[in-house]
Every structure is written in structure tokens, then in C-alpha cells.
């Protein structure tokens, strides 16, 4: 199975809380990875999202512990859209 990961940077100007998080995350730039698998057997190229992950803490924060946390893509999209409306 062919897979790919698309990386993007999401900027939050204020603290944010995703539904599955215990504590709000501070403002900053966060890397978000979207993993996709190629859908085979079609006459065109198509990808299916199989996972979305956010890197914690924010980019530029120095810490000994870094996490790659799975998130619901609809939740990060909603939080990002809310942030863009500010």
C-alpha cells in the first residue's frame, strides 16, 4: 500500500483546546501531519486520509519531551477556522 504524509503549520494567536485534550495549548505555530493511503484500482489517483496528528509542544519551544498526538481532522479544522475568524 502506498502512503504519504502531508505536513502543514497551523498558527494559533491565542490558547486553544481540542476536545480530547486535558489542558489548553499555548499560542504558537504547530506542525500538523496528515497521513493518507492511495486508493488502488481506480482509473484516477485518489487518496484516503487515515490519520491526523499534531506535534506538541509548539514549534520553537525547547523541551526534552515532544509528542505526536492523534487528533480528529474535523476538530483541528474547526479550531483553525475559528482562529482565522479573529
Backbone atoms as SQL, in Angstrom:
CREATE TABLE atoms (id INTEGER PRIMARY KEY, chain TEXT, resi INTEGER, resn TEXT, atom TEXT, x REAL, y REAL, z REAL);
INSERT INTO atoms VALUES
  (1, 'A', 1, 'UNK', 'N', 0.852, -1.174, 0.000),
  (2, 'A', 1, 'UNK', 'CA', 0.000, 0.000, 0.000),
  (3, 'A', 1, 'UNK', 'C', 0.898, 1.237, 0.000),
  (4, 'A', 2, 'UNK', 'N', 0.605, 2.176, -0.873),
  (5, 'A', 2, 'UNK', 'CA', 1.352, 3.428, -0.955),
  (6, 'A', 2, 'UNK', 'C', 0.754, 4.438, 0.012),
  (7, 'A', 3, 'UNK', 'N', 1.629, 5.061, 0.800),
  (8, 'A', 3, 'UNK', 'CA', 1.171, 6.077, 1.744),
  (9, 'A', 3, 'UNK', 'C', 1.955, 7.361, 1.546),
  (10, 'A', 4, 'UNK', 'N', 1.400, 8.455, 2.050),
  (11, 'A', 4, 'UNK', 'CA', 2.104, 9.731, 2.030),
  (12, 'A', 4, 'UNK', 'C', 1.712, 10.520, 3.271),
  (13, 'A', 5, 'UNK', 'N', 2.594, 11.412, 3.670),
  (14, 'A', 5, 'UNK', 'CA', 2.328, 12.306, 4.788),
  (15, 'A', 5, 'UNK', 'C', 2.467, 13.731, 4.298),
  (16, 'A', 6, 'UNK', 'N', 1.435, 14.517, 4.528),
  (17, 'A', 6, 'UNK', 'CA', 1.442, 15.935, 4.182),
  (18, 'A', 6, 'UNK', 'C', 1.578, 16.716, 5.477),
  (19, 'A', 7, 'UNK', 'N', 2.568, 17.599, 5.516),
  (20, 'A', 7, 'UNK', 'CA', 2.800, 18.396, 6.717),
  (21, 'A', 7, 'UNK', 'C', 2.379, 19.833, 6.474),
  (22, 'A', 8, 'UNK', 'N', 1.793, 20.443, 7.502),
  (23, 'A', 8, 'UNK', 'CA', 1.424, 21.849, 7.427),
  (24, 'A', 8, 'UNK', 'C', 1.683, 22.489, 8.788),
  (25, 'A', 9, 'UNK', 'N', 1.736, 23.799, 8.782),
  (26, 'A', 9, 'UNK', 'CA', 1.922, 24.557, 10.010),
  (27, 'A', 9, 'UNK', 'C', 0.627, 25.314, 10.287),
  (28, 'A', 10, 'UNK', 'N', 0.143, 25.186, 11.516),
  (29, 'A', 10, 'UNK', 'CA', -1.068, 25.879, 11.944),
  (30, 'A', 10, 'UNK', 'C', -0.653, 26.889, 13.012),
  (31, 'A', 11, 'UNK', 'N', -1.045, 28.154, 12.838),
  (32, 'A', 11, 'UNK', 'CA', -0.682, 29.201, 13.792),
  (33, 'A', 11, 'UNK', 'C', -1.891, 29.559, 14.642),
  (34, 'A', 12, 'UNK', 'N', -1.681, 29.543, 15.961),
  (35, 'A', 12, 'UNK', 'CA', -2.714, 29.953, 16.902),
  (36, 'A', 12, 'UNK', 'C', -2.238, 31.212, 17.621),
  (37, 'A', 13, 'UNK', 'N', -3.036, 32.266, 17.564),
  (38, 'A', 13, 'UNK', 'CA', -2.708, 33.532, 18.215),
  (39, 'A', 13, 'UNK', 'C', -3.081, 33.503, 19.699),
  (40, 'A', 14, 'UNK', 'N', -4.000, 32.624, 20.047),
  (41, 'A', 14, 'UNK', 'CA', -4.456, 32.508, 21.432),
  (42, 'A', 14, 'UNK', 'C', -4.398, 31.036, 21.842),
  (43, 'A', 15, 'UNK', 'N', -4.508, 30.782, 23.127),
  (44, 'A', 15, 'UNK', 'CA', -4.541, 29.395, 23.604),
  (45, 'A', 15, 'UNK', 'C', -5.738, 28.674, 22.985),
  (46, 'A', 16, 'UNK', 'N', -5.602, 27.379, 22.779),
  (47, 'A', 16, 'UNK', 'CA', -6.691, 26.605, 22.179),
  (48, 'A', 16, 'UNK', 'C', -6.827, 25.274, 22.905),
  (49, 'A', 17, 'UNK', 'N', -8.021, 24.733, 22.828),
  (50, 'A', 17, 'UNK', 'CA', -8.299, 23.449, 23.466),
  (51, 'A', 17, 'UNK', 'C', -9.039, 22.564, 22.480),
  (52, 'A', 18, 'UNK', 'N', -8.460, 21.417, 22.188),
  (53, 'A', 18, 'UNK', 'CA', -9.140, 20.430, 21.363),
  (54, 'A', 18, 'UNK', 'C', -9.940, 19.521, 22.282),
  (55, 'A', 19, 'UNK', 'N', -11.053, 18.970, 21.813),
  (56, 'A', 19, 'UNK', 'CA', -11.946, 18.191, 22.669),
  (57, 'A', 19, 'UNK', 'C', -11.278, 17.058, 23.460),
  (58, 'A', 20, 'UNK', 'N', -10.291, 16.393, 22.914),
  (59, 'A', 20, 'UNK', 'CA', -9.671, 15.263, 23.619),
  (60, 'A', 20, 'UNK', 'C', -8.494, 15.677, 24.498),
  (61, 'A', 21, 'UNK', 'N', -8.170, 16.969, 24.521),
  (62, 'A', 21, 'UNK', 'CA', -7.044, 17.445, 25.316),
  (63, 'A', 21, 'UNK', 'C', -7.495, 17.759, 26.735),
  (64, 'A', 22, 'UNK', 'N', -6.614, 17.525, 27.701),
  (65, 'A', 22, 'UNK', 'CA', -6.920, 17.803, 29.096),
  (66, 'A', 22, 'UNK', 'C', -6.718, 19.281, 29.408),
  (67, 'A', 23, 'UNK', 'N', -5.669, 19.872, 28.840),
  (68, 'A', 23, 'UNK', 'CA', -5.339, 21.266, 29.108),
  (69, 'A', 23, 'UNK', 'C', -5.256, 22.057, 27.812),
  (70, 'A', 24, 'UNK', 'N', -5.530, 23.368, 27.872),
  (71, 'A', 24, 'UNK', 'CA', -5.346, 24.211, 26.685),
  (72, 'A', 24, 'UNK', 'C', -3.870, 24.256, 26.287),
  (73, 'A', 25, 'UNK', 'N', -3.634, 24.392, 25.017),
  (74, 'A', 25, 'UNK', 'CA', -2.280, 24.541, 24.495),
  (75, 'A', 25, 'UNK', 'C', -1.998, 26.029, 24.289),
  (76, 'A', 26, 'UNK', 'N', -0.770, 26.452, 24.545),
  (77, 'A', 26, 'UNK', 'CA', -0.453, 27.875, 24.416),
  (78, 'A', 26, 'UNK', 'C', -0.409, 28.308, 22.954),
  (79, 'A', 27, 'UNK', 'N', -0.513, 29.625, 22.724),
  (80, 'A', 27, 'UNK', 'CA', -0.412, 30.132, 21.352),
  (81, 'A', 27, 'UNK', 'C', 0.932, 29.736, 20.738),
  (82, 'A', 28, 'UNK', 'N', 0.959, 29.659, 19.414),
  (83, 'A', 28, 'UNK', 'CA', 2.201, 29.347, 18.716),
  (84, 'A', 28, 'UNK', 'C', 1.931, 28.654, 17.399),
  (85, 'A', 29, 'UNK', 'N', 3.013, 28.265, 16.750),
  (86, 'A', 29, 'UNK', 'CA', 2.940, 27.526, 15.489),
  (87, 'A', 29, 'UNK', 'C', 3.079, 26.039, 15.791),
  (88, 'A', 30, 'UNK', 'N', 2.176, 25.245, 15.242),
  (89, 'A', 30, 'UNK', 'CA', 2.163, 23.802, 15.478),
  (90, 'A', 30, 'UNK', 'C', 2.227, 23.066, 14.148),
  (91, 'A', 31, 'UNK', 'N', 3.011, 22.004, 14.105),
  (92, 'A', 31, 'UNK', 'CA', 3.065, 21.170, 12.912),
  (93, 'A', 31, 'UNK', 'C', 1.942, 20.147, 12.979),
  (94, 'A', 32, 'UNK', 'N', 1.220, 19.996, 11.863),
  (95, 'A', 32, 'UNK', 'CA', 0.143, 19.012, 11.747),
  (96, 'A', 32, 'UNK', 'C', 0.476, 18.088, 10.581),
  (97, 'A', 33, 'UNK', 'N', 0.453, 16.786, 10.820),
  (98, 'A', 33, 'UNK', 'CA', 0.696, 15.777, 9.786),
  (99, 'A', 33, 'UNK', 'C', -0.608, 15.097, 9.422),
  (100, 'A', 34, 'UNK', 'N', -0.801, 14.911, 8.129),
  (101, 'A', 34, 'UNK', 'CA', -1.963, 14.170, 7.634),
  (102, 'A', 34, 'UNK', 'C', -1.455, 12.971, 6.847),
  (103, 'A', 35, 'UNK', 'N', -1.749, 11.764, 7.327),
  (104, 'A', 35, 'UNK', 'CA', -1.333, 10.534, 6.660),
  (105, 'A', 35, 'UNK', 'C', -2.456, 10.055, 5.755),
  (106, 'A', 36, 'UNK', 'N', -2.074, 9.664, 4.536),
  (107, 'A', 36, 'UNK', 'CA', -3.054, 9.208, 3.552),
  (108, 'A', 36, 'UNK', 'C', -2.558, 7.948, 2.862),
  (109, 'A', 37, 'UNK', 'N', -3.508, 7.122, 2.436),
  (110, 'A', 37, 'UNK', 'CA', -3.209, 5.918, 1.667),
  (111, 'A', 37, 'UNK', 'C', -3.791, 6.071, 0.269),
  (112, 'A', 38, 'UNK', 'N', -3.062, 5.559, -0.704),
  (113, 'A', 38, 'UNK', 'CA', -3.532, 5.558, -2.079),
  (114, 'A', 38, 'UNK', 'C', -4.691, 4.572, -2.217),
  (115, 'A', 39, 'UNK', 'N', -5.757, 4.994, -2.840),
  (116, 'A', 39, 'UNK', 'CA', -6.879, 4.099, -3.133),
  (117, 'A', 39, 'UNK', 'C', -6.570, 3.441, -4.472),
  (118, 'A', 40, 'UNK', 'N', -6.319, 2.160, -4.419),
  (119, 'A', 40, 'UNK', 'CA', -5.910, 1.445, -5.629),
  (120, 'A', 40, 'UNK', 'C', -7.118, 0.919, -6.400),
  (121, 'A', 41, 'UNK', 'N', -6.901, 0.691, -7.680),
  (122, 'A', 41, 'UNK', 'CA', -7.940, 0.098, -8.510),
  (123, 'A', 41, 'UNK', 'C', -8.831, 1.114, -9.203),
  (124, 'A', 42, 'UNK', 'N', -8.550, 2.384, -9.038),
  (125, 'A', 42, 'UNK', 'CA', -9.332, 3.419, -9.713),
  (126, 'A', 42, 'UNK', 'C', -8.612, 3.857, -10.981),
  (127, 'A', 43, 'UNK', 'N', -9.327, 4.490, -11.891),
  (128, 'A', 43, 'UNK', 'CA', -8.701, 4.967, -13.114),
  (129, 'A', 43, 'UNK', 'C', -8.092, 6.359, -12.935),
  (130, 'A', 44, 'UNK', 'N', -8.153, 6.894, -11.719),
  (131, 'A', 44, 'UNK', 'CA', -7.526, 8.172, -11.400),
  (132, 'A', 44, 'UNK', 'C', -6.855, 8.036, -10.032),
  (133, 'A', 45, 'UNK', 'N', -5.999, 8.980, -9.707),
  (134, 'A', 45, 'UNK', 'CA', -5.301, 8.928, -8.420),
  (135, 'A', 45, 'UNK', 'C', -6.195, 9.532, -7.346),
  (136, 'A', 46, 'UNK', 'N', -6.384, 8.783, -6.268),
  (137, 'A', 46, 'UNK', 'CA', -7.193, 9.265, -5.145),
  (138, 'A', 46, 'UNK', 'C', -6.553, 8.787, -3.848),
  (139, 'A', 47, 'UNK', 'N', -6.646, 9.638, -2.815),
  (140, 'A', 47, 'UNK', 'CA', -6.066, 9.341, -1.515),
  (141, 'A', 47, 'UNK', 'C', -7.142, 9.352, -0.448),
  (142, 'A', 48, 'UNK', 'N', -6.976, 8.488, 0.551),
  (143, 'A', 48, 'UNK', 'CA', -7.897, 8.417, 1.681),
  (144, 'A', 48, 'UNK', 'C', -7.110, 8.777, 2.939),
  (145, 'A', 49, 'UNK', 'N', -7.627, 9.733, 3.713),
  (146, 'A', 49, 'UNK', 'CA', -6.951, 10.111, 4.955),
  (147, 'A', 49, 'UNK', 'C', -7.107, 8.993, 5.979),
  (148, 'A', 50, 'UNK', 'N', -6.001, 8.606, 6.585),
  (149, 'A', 50, 'UNK', 'CA', -6.033, 7.530, 7.576),
  (150, 'A', 50, 'UNK', 'C', -5.579, 7.996, 8.957),
  (151, 'A', 51, 'UNK', 'N', -5.064, 9.213, 9.039),
  (152, 'A', 51, 'UNK', 'CA', -4.651, 9.718, 10.346),
  (153, 'A', 51, 'UNK', 'C', -4.245, 11.171, 10.281),
  (154, 'A', 52, 'UNK', 'N', -4.492, 11.887, 11.371),
  (155, 'A', 52, 'UNK', 'CA', -4.082, 13.280, 11.506),
  (156, 'A', 52, 'UNK', 'C', -3.451, 13.422, 12.879),
  (157, 'A', 53, 'UNK', 'N', -2.293, 14.094, 12.918),
  (158, 'A', 53, 'UNK', 'CA', -1.517, 14.203, 14.147),
  (159, 'A', 53, 'UNK', 'C', -1.004, 15.622, 14.334),
  (160, 'A', 54, 'UNK', 'N', -0.932, 16.063, 15.578),
  (161, 'A', 54, 'UNK', 'CA', -0.358, 17.366, 15.897),
  (162, 'A', 54, 'UNK', 'C', 0.891, 17.139, 16.744),
  (163, 'A', 55, 'UNK', 'N', 1.923, 17.905, 16.457),
  (164, 'A', 55, 'UNK', 'CA', 3.165, 17.832, 17.222),
  (165, 'A', 55, 'UNK', 'C', 3.068, 18.781, 18.408),
  (166, 'A', 56, 'UNK', 'N', 3.361, 18.271, 19.601),
  (167, 'A', 56, 'UNK', 'CA', 3.349, 19.085, 20.805),
  (168, 'A', 56, 'UNK', 'C', 4.712, 19.021, 21.459),
  (169, 'A', 57, 'UNK', 'N', 5.200, 20.083, 22.024),
  (170, 'A', 57, 'UNK', 'CA', 4.625, 21.425, 22.081),
  (171, 'A', 57, 'UNK', 'C', 4.818, 22.165, 20.757),
  (172, 'A', 58, 'UNK', 'N', 4.525, 23.461, 20.770),
  (173, 'A', 58, 'UNK', 'CA', 4.618, 24.291, 19.571),
  (174, 'A', 58, 'UNK', 'C', 6.051, 24.319, 19.041),
  (175, 'A', 59, 'UNK', 'N', 6.179, 24.654, 17.772),
  (176, 'A', 59, 'UNK', 'CA', 7.485, 24.809, 17.142),
  (177, 'A', 59, 'UNK', 'C', 8.264, 25.890, 17.887),
  (178, 'A', 60, 'UNK', 'N', 9.519, 25.627, 18.144),
  (179, 'A', 60, 'UNK', 'CA', 10.363, 26.611, 18.805),
  (180, 'A', 60, 'UNK', 'C', 10.403, 26.503, 20.316),
  (181, 'A', 61, 'UNK', 'N', 9.520, 25.719, 20.900),
  (182, 'A', 61, 'UNK', 'CA', 9.530, 25.521, 22.354),
  (183, 'A', 61, 'UNK', 'C', 10.571, 24.453, 22.662),
  (184, 'A', 62, 'UNK', 'N', 11.502, 24.797, 23.511),
  (185, 'A', 62, 'UNK', 'CA', 12.561, 23.850, 23.869),
  (186, 'A', 62, 'UNK', 'C', 12.104, 22.998, 25.052),
  (187, 'A', 63, 'UNK', 'N', 12.118, 21.692, 24.814),
  (188, 'A', 63, 'UNK', 'CA', 11.718, 20.753, 25.861),
  (189, 'A', 63, 'UNK', 'C', 12.348, 19.398, 25.562),
  (190, 'A', 64, 'UNK', 'N', 12.513, 18.603, 26.573),
  (191, 'A', 64, 'UNK', 'CA', 13.067, 17.266, 26.386),
  (192, 'A', 64, 'UNK', 'C', 12.021, 16.293, 25.862),
  (193, 'A', 65, 'UNK', 'N', 10.752, 16.615, 26.045),
  (194, 'A', 65, 'UNK', 'CA', 9.666, 15.715, 25.647),
  (195, 'A', 65, 'UNK', 'C', 8.871, 16.340, 24.505),
  (196, 'A', 66, 'UNK', 'N', 8.741, 15.589, 23.428),
  (197, 'A', 66, 'UNK', 'CA', 7.904, 16.003, 22.301),
  (198, 'A', 66, 'UNK', 'C', 6.898, 14.884, 22.068),
  (199, 'A', 67, 'UNK', 'N', 5.696, 15.249, 21.666),
  (200, 'A', 67, 'UNK', 'CA', 4.641, 14.255, 21.449),
  (201, 'A', 67, 'UNK', 'C', 4.055, 14.415, 20.061),
  (202, 'A', 68, 'UNK', 'N', 3.646, 13.311, 19.495),
  (203, 'A', 68, 'UNK', 'CA', 2.885, 13.285, 18.259),
  (204, 'A', 68, 'UNK', 'C', 1.519, 12.729, 18.653),
  (205, 'A', 69, 'UNK', 'N', 0.507, 13.610, 18.697),
  (206, 'A', 69, 'UNK', 'CA', -0.795, 13.263, 19.259),
  (207, 'A', 69, 'UNK', 'C', -1.829, 13.114, 18.141),
  (208, 'A', 70, 'UNK', 'N', -2.516, 11.958, 18.084),
  (209, 'A', 70, 'UNK', 'CA', -3.578, 11.816, 17.079),
  (210, 'A', 70, 'UNK', 'C', -4.738, 12.754, 17.393),
  (211, 'A', 71, 'UNK', 'N', -5.293, 13.347, 16.352),
  (212, 'A', 71, 'UNK', 'CA', -6.438, 14.245, 16.512),
  (213, 'A', 71, 'UNK', 'C', -7.462, 13.957, 15.426),
  (214, 'A', 72, 'UNK', 'N', -8.691, 14.340, 15.685),
  (215, 'A', 72, 'UNK', 'CA', -9.761, 14.226, 14.703),
  (216, 'A', 72, 'UNK', 'C', -9.587, 15.376, 13.712),
  (217, 'A', 73, 'UNK', 'N', -9.488, 15.093, 12.417),
  (218, 'A', 73, 'UNK', 'CA', -9.273, 16.167, 11.444),
  (219, 'A', 73, 'UNK', 'C', -10.380, 17.222, 11.461),
  (220, 'A', 74, 'UNK', 'N', -11.598, 16.829, 11.740),
  (221, 'A', 74, 'UNK', 'CA', -12.705, 17.805, 11.799),
  (222, 'A', 74, 'UNK', 'C', -12.502, 18.765, 12.971),
  (223, 'A', 75, 'UNK', 'N', -11.952, 18.262, 14.069),
  (224, 'A', 75, 'UNK', 'CA', -11.728, 19.119, 15.239),
  (225, 'A', 75, 'UNK', 'C', -10.640, 20.150, 14.975),
  (226, 'A', 76, 'UNK', 'N', -9.521, 19.739, 14.386),
  (227, 'A', 76, 'UNK', 'CA', -8.454, 20.704, 14.112),
  (228, 'A', 76, 'UNK', 'C', -8.910, 21.700, 13.054),
  (229, 'A', 77, 'UNK', 'N', -9.706, 21.251, 12.081),
  (230, 'A', 77, 'UNK', 'CA', -10.234, 22.169, 11.069),
  (231, 'A', 77, 'UNK', 'C', -11.157, 23.206, 11.711),
  (232, 'A', 78, 'UNK', 'N', -11.995, 22.788, 12.653),
  (233, 'A', 78, 'UNK', 'CA', -12.918, 23.712, 13.328),
  (234, 'A', 78, 'UNK', 'C', -12.159, 24.731, 14.172),
  (235, 'A', 79, 'UNK', 'N', -11.158, 24.269, 14.910),
  (236, 'A', 79, 'UNK', 'CA', -10.374, 25.179, 15.748),
  (237, 'A', 79, 'UNK', 'C', -9.588, 26.152, 14.872),
  (238, 'A', 80, 'UNK', 'N', -9.038, 25.665, 13.773),
  (239, 'A', 80, 'UNK', 'CA', -8.282, 26.521, 12.852),
  (240, 'A', 80, 'UNK', 'C', -9.191, 27.566, 12.220),
  (241, 'A', 81, 'UNK', 'N', -10.379, 27.178, 11.808),
  (242, 'A', 81, 'UNK', 'CA', -11.310, 28.129, 11.207),
  (243, 'A', 81, 'UNK', 'C', -11.723, 29.199, 12.218),
  (244, 'A', 82, 'UNK', 'N', -11.984, 28.793, 13.436),
  (245, 'A', 82, 'UNK', 'CA', -12.331, 29.743, 14.498),
  (246, 'A', 82, 'UNK', 'C', -11.197, 30.740, 14.712),
  (247, 'A', 83, 'UNK', 'N', -9.966, 30.254, 14.693),
  (248, 'A', 83, 'UNK', 'CA', -8.790, 31.110, 14.861),
  (249, 'A', 83, 'UNK', 'C', -8.666, 32.102, 13.697),
  (250, 'A', 84, 'UNK', 'N', -8.959, 31.640, 12.468),
  (251, 'A', 84, 'UNK', 'CA', -8.851, 32.509, 11.294),
  (252, 'A', 84, 'UNK', 'C', -9.909, 33.606, 11.266),
  (253, 'A', 85, 'UNK', 'N', -10.997, 33.435, 12.001),
  (254, 'A', 85, 'UNK', 'CA', -12.063, 34.449, 12.047),
  (255, 'A', 85, 'UNK', 'C', -11.733, 35.582, 12.991),
  (256, 'A', 86, 'UNK', 'N', -10.671, 35.462, 13.770),
  (257, 'A', 86, 'UNK', 'CA', -10.292, 36.521, 14.726),
  (258, 'A', 86, 'UNK', 'C', -9.635, 37.664, 14.037);
